[in-house]
Amino acid sequence: METITEFKNRRLAAGVAAIQVAGRAGIDRARLSYFENGHAKPTAADLGRINEALDAIIEDRRRLAQLAAEAGISLHGVQL
């Protein structure tokens, strides 16, 4: 399982806002911020929910891009 630092780096690299992950993971945005900044230690359950949420968001974006490409729609310049 990823550490919270690895998660944060992956989230930032993917261009996903923390608020999106927090909402999908069912945790408060401030709590996620505390985790990411080392002010609180996430439980294994927290890490699991956070990672599952990020994976789902990334997969949703990938699938949307795939569908757009299949329909001949350019997403160039569109922030997903």
C-alpha positions in Angstrom: 0.0 0.0 0.0 1.2 3.5 -0.8 2.3 5.8 1.9 0.5 9.2 2.1 3.5 10.9 0.6 3.5 8.5 -2.4 -0.3 9.1 -2.7 0.1 12.9 -2.7 2.8 12.8 -5.3 0.7 10.5 -7.5 -2.4 12.8 -7.0 -0.4 15.9 -7.9 1.2 14.2 -11.0 -2.3 13.2 -12.1 -3.6 16.8 -11.7 -6.4 15.7 -9.3 -7.6 18.1 -6.7 -7.5 17.0 -3.1 -11.2 18.0 -2.7 -12.1 15.5 -5.4 -10.3 12.7 -3.6 -11.6 13.6 -0.2 -15.2 13.7 -1.4 -14.9 10.4 -3.2 -13.2 8.8 -0.2 -15.8 10.1 2.2 -13.4 12.1 4.3 -13.2 15.8 5.1 -10.9 17.9 2.9 -9.2 19.3 6.0 -8.5 15.8 7.3 -6.9 14.8 3.9 -4.8 18.0 4.1 -3.6 17.0 7.6 -2.6 13.6 6.4 -0.8 15.0 3.3 1.1 17.6 5.3 2.1 15.2 8.1 -0.1 16.7 10.8 -2.1 13.5 11.3 -1.4 9.9 10.6 -3.9 8.1 8.4 -5.1 4.6 9.4 -4.7 1.7 7.0 -8.5 2.1 6.3 -8.0 5.8 5.5 -5.2 5.0 3.1 -7.2 2.3 1.5 -10.2 4.7 0.9 -8.0 7.5 -0.3 -6.1 5.3 -2.8 -9.3 3.7 -4.0 -10.8 7.2 -4.6 -7.8 8.4 -6.5 -7.7 5.2 -8.6 -11.4 5.6 -9.4 -11.0 9.3 -10.5 -8.0 8.5 -12.7 -9.9 5.6 -14.3 -13.0 7.8 -14.8 -10.8 10.3 -16.6 -9.1 7.7 -18.7 -12.5 6.3 -19.7 -13.9 9.7 -20.5 -10.9 10.4 -22.7 -11.3 7.1 -24.5 -15.0 7.7 -25.1 -14.3 11.2 -26.4 -11.6 9.8 -28.8 -14.0 7.1 -30.0 -16.6 9.8 -30.7 -14.0 12.0 -32.5 -14.2 14.7 -29.8 -11.0 16.5 -28.9 -10.4 17.1 -25.2 -7.3 19.2 -25.9 -7.2 22.0 -23.4 -10.0 20.6 -21.3 -9.2 20.0 -17.7 -10.9 16.9 -16.5 
